Amino acid sequence: MFLLKGERILKKICPFIFQLLVVLCLSTAVIIFAVFFTLKFSPLYKFDINYLNIEESSTLNKSQLMNNYTTIIYFLDNPSVPTLKLPDLMMSAEAELHFREVRDILITLKYILYCCIFISAILLIYLYKERRFKFYKYTSLSLTIIPLLLAIPFLINFDKSFVIFHKLFFKNGYWEFDPVLDPVINTLPQEFFFHCALLILIVMLLFSGVFAMIYKKSNK
């Protein structure tokens, strides 16, 4: 009797735990995907070159700006690249170290992304066999609530949020570039990072809508 009760309890608890784990993994995967999508979405920077008048503040033309920007993105996305050398701008050792630290964070995020996808794939097979699809609903909710919560401090005071973010993720002050020593900071104004943050939140909300539609279709 005791074993039978135990099996019944496990049958009830396991699907709930698995769905909760899938929600966590899918939500995390989407957030990380949104970060990498934004990182590689060069049209945003092309738009901001004109919108933020970056040519005037940096003294570089549009072609040079894009060339330097793609060089940075390539370095951040490729651990095999030994050093970051910008074609038109000098860079201090501290600035290059900061970009290395950013790359290290991105590498960690990639591993987390792969783990989340792997775990989700395994659990999805089980949940589909059990005809349990509520995880789509809760993933959609999490990907709606998280962007809305993050948007509040961004919209109230992005400058302060920007500083807090860097203090949380970086143990040194190398992210505070001196425009004289590291003119690259003039090519990457803070407003550009604000637009990046908005794009990340928008991508998350789009995925939220996709999961909501999948949930509605799966219940029919």
C-alpha positions as CSV (number, residue, x, y, z in Angstrom):
1,M,0.0,0.0,0.0
2,F,2.8,2.4,1.0
3,L,4.6,1.8,-2.3
4,L,1.4,2.3,-4.4
5,K,0.7,5.6,-2.6
6,G,4.3,6.6,-3.2
7,E,3.9,5.9,-6.9
8,R,0.7,7.9,-7.1
9,I,2.3,10.8,-5.4
10,L,5.3,10.7,-7.8
11,K,3.0,10.6,-10.8
12,K,1.3,13.7,-9.6
13,I,4.5,15.6,-8.5
14,C,6.8,14.7,-11.3
15,P,4.8,16.3,-14.2
16,F,4.5,19.5,-12.1
17,I,8.2,19.5,-11.3
18,F,9.1,18.8,-15.0
19,Q,6.8,21.6,-16.2
20,L,8.3,24.0,-13.7
21,L,11.8,23.0,-14.9
22,V,10.8,23.5,-18.5
23,V,9.4,26.9,-17.8
24,L,12.7,27.9,-16.1
25,C,14.8,26.5,-18.9
26,L,12.8,27.9,-21.8
27,S,12.5,31.3,-20.2
28,T,16.3,31.4,-19.5
29,A,17.0,30.2,-23.1
30,V,14.8,32.9,-24.6
31,I,16.4,35.6,-22.4
32,I,19.9,34.5,-23.5
33,F,18.9,34.2,-27.1
34,A,17.5,37.7,-27.0
35,V,20.9,38.9,-25.7
36,F,22.8,37.2,-28.6
37,F,20.2,38.3,-31.1
38,T,20.6,41.9,-30.1
39,L,24.4,41.6,-30.0
40,K,24.4,40.5,-33.7
41,F,21.6,42.7,-34.9
42,S,23.8,45.3,-36.7
43,P,20.8,47.3,-38.2
44,L,20.2,48.7,-34.7
45,Y,23.7,50.3,-34.7
46,K,23.3,51.5,-38.2
47,F,20.0,53.2,-37.2
48,D,21.6,54.8,-34.1
49,I,24.6,56.1,-36.1
50,N,22.1,58.5,-37.7
51,Y,19.6,58.8,-34.8
52,L,22.2,59.6,-32.2
53,N,24.5,61.5,-34.5
54,I,27.4,59.3,-33.6
55,E,29.5,60.5,-36.6
56,E,29.7,64.0,-35.0
57,S,30.6,62.8,-31.5
58,S,33.2,60.3,-32.7
59,T,34.7,62.1,-35.8
60,L,34.5,58.8,-37.7
61,N,32.3,58.4,-40.8
62,K,29.6,55.8,-41.1
63,S,31.7,53.2,-42.8
64,Q,34.4,53.5,-40.2
65,L,31.9,53.2,-37.4
66,M,30.4,50.1,-38.8
67,N,33.9,48.6,-39.4
68,N,34.9,49.2,-35.8
69,Y,31.6,48.0,-34.4
70,T,31.7,44.7,-36.3
71,T,35.3,44.2,-35.2
72,I,34.1,44.4,-31.6
73,I,31.2,42.1,-32.1
74,Y,33.4,39.6,-33.9
75,F,35.9,39.7,-31.0
76,L,33.1,39.2,-28.4
77,D,31.6,36.3,-30.4
78,N,34.9,34.4,-31.1
79,P,37.0,33.2,-28.1
80,S,39.7,32.2,-30.6
81,V,40.5,35.8,-31.4
82,P,43.6,36.6,-29.2
83,T,43.4,40.4,-29.1
84,L,41.0,43.2,-29.9
85,K,42.5,45.8,-32.2
86,L,40.2,48.4,-33.7
87,P,41.0,49.6,-37.2
88,D,40.5,53.3,-36.5
89,L,40.7,53.8,-32.8
90,M,43.4,53.3,-30.1
91,M,42.5,51.3,-27.0
92,S,44.0,51.1,-23.5
93,A,44.9,47.8,-21.9
94,E,42.1,48.3,-19.3
95,A,39.5,48.8,-22.1
96,E,40.6,45.6,-23.9
97,L,40.4,43.7,-20.5
98,H,36.9,44.9,-20.1
99,F,35.9,43.6,-23.5
100,R,37.6,40.3,-22.6
101,E,35.4,40.2,-19.4
102,V,32.3,40.8,-21.5
103,R,33.3,37.9,-23.8
104,D,33.8,35.6,-20.8
105,I,30.3,36.4,-19.6
106,L,29.0,35.7,-23.1
107,I,30.8,32.4,-23.2
108,T,29.2,31.4,-19.9
109,L,25.8,32.4,-21.3
110,K,26.3,30.2,-24.3
111,Y,27.0,27.2,-22.1
112,I,23.9,28.0,-20.0
113,L,21.9,28.3,-23.3
114,Y,23.0,24.9,-24.6
115,C,22.2,23.3,-21.2
116,C,18.7,24.8,-21.1
117,I,18.0,23.7,-24.7
118,F,19.2,20.2,-23.9
119,I,17.2,19.9,-20.7
120,S,14.1,21.4,-22.3
121,A,14.3,19.0,-25.3
122,I,14.4,15.9,-23.0
123,L,11.5,17.1,-20.8
124,L,9.4,18.2,-23.7
125,I,9.4,14.7,-25.1
126,Y,8.0,13.4,-21.8
127,L,5.4,16.2,-21.4
128,Y,4.2,15.8,-25.0
129,K,3.7,12.1,-24.3
130,E,1.7,13.0,-21.2
131,R,-0.3,15.7,-23.1
132,R,0.7,18.4,-20.6
133,F,1.0,21.8,-22.2
134,K,0.5,24.3,-19.4
135,F,4.3,25.0,-19.4
136,Y,3.7,27.0,-22.5
137,K,1.2,29.2,-20.6
138,Y,3.5,29.8,-17.7
139,T,6.6,30.4,-19.9
140,S,4.5,33.0,-21.8
141,L,3.6,34.6,-18.5
142,S,7.2,34.6,-17.2
143,L,8.4,36.2,-20.5
144,T,5.8,38.9,-20.1
145,I,6.3,39.6,-16.4
146,I,10.2,39.7,-16.5
147,P,10.4,42.3,-19.3
148,L,7.8,44.5,-17.7
149,L,9.6,44.4,-14.3
150,L,12.9,45.1,-16.0
151,A,11.4,48.0,-18.0
152,I,10.4,49.9,-14.9
153,P,13.9,50.7,-13.6
154,F,15.2,51.2,-17.2
155,L,12.5,53.8,-18.0
156,I,12.7,55.5,-14.6
157,N,16.5,56.0,-14.5
158,F,18.5,54.1,-17.1
159,D,21.7,55.8,-16.1
160,K,21.5,54.4,-12.6
161,S,20.4,51.0,-13.9
162,F,23.3,51.0,-16.3
163,V,25.8,51.7,-13.4
164,I,24.3,49.1,-11.1
165,F,24.4,46.5,-13.9
166,H,28.1,47.0,-14.4
167,K,28.9,47.0,-10.7
168,L,27.1,43.7,-10.3
169,F,28.8,42.0,-13.2
170,F,32.3,43.5,-13.2
171,K,34.6,43.6,-10.1
172,N,36.7,46.6,-11.4
173,G,36.0,50.0,-12.9
174,Y,37.5,49.3,-16.3
175,W,34.1,49.7,-17.9
176,E,34.3,53.5,-17.1
177,F,36.2,54.5,-20.3
178,D,38.1,57.7,-20.5
179,P,37.2,59.3,-23.9
180,V,40.8,60.5,-24.3
181,L,42.4,57.1,-23.8
182,D,39.6,55.1,-25.2
183,P,37.7,57.1,-27.9
184,V,35.7,53.9,-28.6
185,I,33.3,55.1,-25.9
186,N,32.2,57.9,-28.2
187,T,31.2,55.4,-30.8
188,L,29.0,53.5,-28.3
189,P,26.9,56.1,-26.5
190,Q,24.8,55.0,-23.5
191,E,21.6,55.7,-25.5
192,F,22.7,52.9,-27.8
193,F,22.8,50.5,-24.9
194,F,19.3,51.7,-23.8
195,H,18.0,50.8,-27.3
196,C,19.8,47.4,-27.0
197,A,18.0,46.8,-23.7
198,L,14.6,47.7,-25.3
199,L,15.3,45.3,-28.2
200,I,16.1,42.5,-25.7
201,L,12.8,43.1,-23.9
202,I,10.9,43.2,-27.2
203,V,12.3,39.9,-28.3
204,M,11.3,38.4,-25.0
205,L,7.7,39.7,-25.4
206,L,7.6,38.3,-29.0
207,F,8.5,34.9,-27.7
208,S,5.9,35.3,-25.0
209,G,3.3,35.8,-27.7
210,V,4.5,32.7,-29.6
211,F,4.3,30.5,-26.5
212,A,0.8,31.9,-25.8
213,M,-0.4,30.9,-29.3
214,I,1.2,27.5,-29.1
215,Y,-0.6,26.9,-25.8
216,K,-4.0,27.9,-27.3
217,K,-3.5,25.6,-30.2
218,S,-2.3,22.7,-28.1
219,N,-5.6,22.9,-26.1
220,K,-7.8,22.5,-29.1
